[in-house]
Amino acid sequence: EAVRPAVTQVSNNVTAADQQSSEVRRVCLNCQSFPAPGDKLRYCGRCQVTVYCSKQCAQTHWAEHKLMCKSTRKDREESLAMHVARGGQEKDLNEANRDHSKWFHEVPGLTNEIQLLAWTHRSEAPFISAVASQGDADGSGVRVEMIPRRIWEEDPHFLDRSYPRNCRAWLQRRFSASSSFTNTEYASRCLMVDQDGVPQLADFCAHAFDNVIIHGVEIVEALTAATRAADLAEAIAWIAENQTRKSLGAQEVLQFFRDRAALLLGVTALPDSPPIPSRALNNEVAWQMISLLHLELSIRLTGLISASHLNGREGVIIREPVGLRWKARLDDGTYVDVKAINFVHICGNYKRRTTGGRKRPFQF
């Protein structure tokens, strides 16, 4: 049909609380814009799930949304029935969903881990699933899985794993709508289960890749692959721009790494010039960048002489250095102290920081 019925009834406002958290702010599904200051997004009048900034956007998007509206409404009705059966009130379902999304977004590093997993495997048109148990207070037990297209599209048992009936069709439309989707957006599900593994709430979304995060990781991979002055300068500029507390100016950040370079190499760069790149300094700067993303720096040990039996072992750096030595946790749980020159970064393996180490890298 070409008609646009109740979907244009977008008078049901997304509450102000839905927009308060910067981490979970929603955008109009049609124009991908946040609501104007003082304005609100509005739910689709039929499915009560999809949101738009205006009736015009709802009408423009109806040709695509009508393919999913009915099944989305049925999924919401099932979620509502489950919510009421658990003792919730019908009017509180959207708030429960918002709190659910907010919990996942507030797990340090989880969103970055999910999107970098999608970015690394973007050639496989991946769907990223994150599952948490209700008893997991800090999110340390969240399980993240990458499901490539060959599985979510072809495996007959895919929909048996707590996915709504329209999940496969939704993914097919998202990945087929634009040839650039895998380079600009990623699809994910965040699922909460009870202690018996029974699904409670789930959030299915397509998100735009964060260019700051993606570019930062690209800098890290270039930085640890070679010792080019341009890569080091770009990395230090990224840190100055994205430091957690914004407590230091660009020149102070530069001076910090000049001092580290002098400690590592015994050579001081010319005044106001960037430090001299080296494998050790580049590794330290890379760790700084990854830590600002609440992720672990995956490494492989190399060049050890007295402990040559450890060469080739893999693990993660868990703590900033004491002097020149870094604390690493190997894959078998062994802890070792190594110099920055004795490890190389394993690209493409980005997981959130869970235990060990301090929350703030160096003094940034």
Summary of the structure (lengths in Angstrom):
residues: 364
radius of gyration: 23.5
end to end distance: 57.2
largest distance: 75.8
contacts: 1074
relative contact order: 0.09
helix: 43%
strand: 18%
